[in-house]
Amino acid sequence: MTRLYLLTDEPVLAAGLRSILSTAGGFTLDAVCETTTQLVAEIDAKRPDLLLLDLRSDLTFGSLVEFQRRFPAIKVVLWVRAISTELAYQAIEHGIRGILRKTLDPETLFKCLQMVADGGLWFEETLKASFDGVRSISLTRRESQLVSLLSQGLKNKEIAATLFISEGTVKVYLSRLFHKLGVKDRFELALYGLKNMPAGEALVDMPQPRTVQPPRKDVNQEQWLRSLVVERPQLKSRGPGTVFD
């Protein structure tokens, strides 16, 4: 029997899932959690086999990364109404095993959960096709730090002081990043940084007067910034959704 935990603040959604699983067999909904804090506590108490996470505004990708770090053996499926290609790509890179739309029928939901529980992956063909329109770009640790600081609104002089490099070196790095990411200015580069960092999780300490502090090491910062996703024009759908593993 596969033990499932659900994260959602919609009681009707939870009741519907419990009903579906009771008729399908093979799954038991052991816990329904309304907050990520409650979910982590439940997982610590008794490890489930599968997590079904209702993707909502308070569920950040920083939370997803933390789940994967603390509980690597637990398979995670995102339950979404809609998701951008960029966010889906990032989720998959960080270990999400499936992305399931809430508009699909109960039979499809069960098939998705069963496939992921068996060790497979579940993504719709239309979502898979959209990945053809993105490319992943790896950044060095220094480039990641620079993008992080730039996203916080720092000027070249402040970035140089924080990273213990010259302003000329900052300009060289910026020029390389403009070319590497295909952006035209600092504003666009800052946007890429903000889109690829969980809110509030890539802050770097600023130097205080007369005492320059080194940047704070942030694991999540490097995890996220080293893999930026640049989206190309969307492709046309290749037909109804199917499954691949």
Backbone hydrogen bonds, N-H to C=O, Kabsch-Sander energy under -0.5 kcal/mol:
donor,donor_aa,acceptor,acceptor_aa,energy
2,T,26,G,-2.6
3,R,1,M,-0.5
4,L,2,T,-0.5
4,L,28,T,-2.9
5,Y,50,L,-2.3
6,L,31,A,-2.5
7,L,52,L,-2.4
8,T,6,L,-0.6
8,T,33,C,-2.5
14,A,10,E,-1.9
15,A,11,P,-2.6
16,G,12,V,-2.4
17,L,13,L,-2.1
18,R,14,A,-2.4
19,S,15,A,-2.0
20,I,16,G,-2.2
21,L,17,L,-2.6
22,S,18,R,-1.8
23,T,19,S,-1.3
24,A,20,I,-1.8
25,G,21,L,-2.2
28,T,2,T,-2.3
30,D,4,L,-1.8
30,D,28,T,-1.2
31,A,4,L,-1.0
33,C,6,L,-3.1
39,L,35,T,-2.0
40,V,36,T,-2.5
41,A,37,T,-1.9
42,E,38,Q,-2.2
43,I,39,L,-2.5
44,D,40,V,-2.5
45,A,41,A,-1.7
46,K,42,E,-2.3
49,D,3,R,-2.2
50,L,3,R,-1.8
51,L,75,K,-3.0
52,L,5,Y,-2.6
53,L,51,L,-0.6
53,L,77,V,-2.9
54,D,7,L,-2.4
54,D,52,L,-0.6
55,L,53,L,-0.7
55,L,79,W,-2.2
56,R,54,D,-0.7
59,L,56,R,-1.5
60,T,58,D,-1.0
64,L,60,T,-1.5
65,V,61,F,-2.4
66,E,62,G,-2.0
67,F,63,S,-2.5
68,Q,64,L,-2.3
69,R,65,V,-2.0
70,R,66,E,-2.7
71,F,67,F,-2.9
74,I,71,F,-1.5
75,K,49,D,-1.7
77,V,51,L,-2.8
78,L,98,G,-2.7
79,W,53,L,-3.2
80,V,78,L,-0.6
80,V,100,L,-2.7
88,A,84,S,-2.3
89,Y,85,T,-2.5
90,Q,86,E,-2.2
91,A,87,L,-2.5
92,I,88,A,-2.3
93,E,89,Y,-2.2
94,H,90,Q,-1.3
95,G,92,I,-1.7
96,I,91,A,-2.2
97,R,76,V,-2.4
98,G,76,V,-1.0
99,I,122,W,-2.0
100,L,78,L,-3.2
102,K,80,V,-2.7
104,L,101,R,-1.3
109,L,105,D,-2.0
110,F,106,P,-2.4
111,K,107,E,-2.1
112,C,108,T,-2.4
113,L,109,L,-2.3
114,Q,110,F,-2.6
115,M,111,K,-2.5
116,V,112,C,-2.4
117,A,113,L,-2.5
118,D,114,Q,-1.7
119,G,116,V,-1.7
120,G,115,M,-2.8
122,W,97,R,-1.9
125,E,242,T,-0.8
128,K,124,E,-2.5
129,A,125,E,-2.7
130,S,126,T,-1.4
131,F,127,L,-0.9
131,F,128,K,-0.9
132,D,129,A,-1.5
133,G,130,S,-1.7
134,V,131,F,-1.6
135,R,230,V,-1.3
137,I,228,L,-2.1
139,L,226,R,-0.9
144,S,140,T,-2.5
145,Q,141,R,-2.2
146,L,142,R,-2.4
147,V,143,E,-2.5
148,S,144,S,-2.2
149,L,145,Q,-2.5
150,L,146,L,-2.6
151,S,147,V,-2.2
152,Q,148,S,-0.8
152,Q,149,L,-0.7
153,G,150,L,-1.7
154,L,149,L,-1.7
159,I,155,K,-2.6
160,A,156,N,-2.7
161,A,157,K,-2.0
162,T,158,E,-2.2
163,L,159,I,-2.4
164,F,160,A,-0.7
165,I,160,A,-2.2
170,V,166,S,-1.9
171,K,167,E,-2.1
172,V,168,G,-1.8
173,Y,169,T,-2.6
174,L,170,V,-2.6
175,S,171,K,-2.3
176,R,172,V,-2.2
177,L,173,Y,-2.6
178,F,174,L,-2.7
179,H,175,S,-1.8
180,K,176,R,-2.9
181,L,177,L,-2.6
182,G,178,F,-1.0
183,V,178,F,-1.5
189,L,185,D,-1.9
190,A,186,R,-2.7
191,L,187,F,-2.0
192,Y,188,E,-2.0
193,G,189,L,-1.9
194,L,190,A,-2.4
195,K,191,L,-2.4
196,N,192,Y,-1.0
196,N,193,G,-0.5
197,M,194,L,-0.8
201,E,198,P,-2.1
208,Q,211,T,-1.5
211,T,208,Q,-1.9
213,Q,211,T,-0.6
222,E,218,D,-1.7
223,Q,219,V,-2.4
224,W,220,N,-2.4
225,L,221,Q,-2.8
226,R,222,E,-1.6
227,S,224,W,-1.2
228,L,137,I,-1.8
230,V,135,R,-1.8
230,V,228,L,-0.5
231,E,229,V,-0.6
232,R,133,G,-3.4
244,F,123,F,-0.5
